[in-house]
């Protein structure tokens, strides 16, 4: 997960934890999206870098692109919050 986070941060993505499950509470990796065109760029980056983040979902209310397959542990959660 650290490599995925580092690659996205190096690309200039604004990362955040995203709560996608209530019982148990689970957080996954998410990227803030200010323009829908960014989704295409993020998808290409994930594909080009073979990041293996799984199928993303889009939350228009936040707005962010989140990756339920990238469940955050305590270390990766802290890495994102500290970035």
Beta strands, then each sheet from edge to edge (+ up, - down):
strand 1: 15-21
strand 2: 26-32
strand 3: 57-59
strand 4: 64-71
sheet 1: 1+ 2- 4+ 3-
end
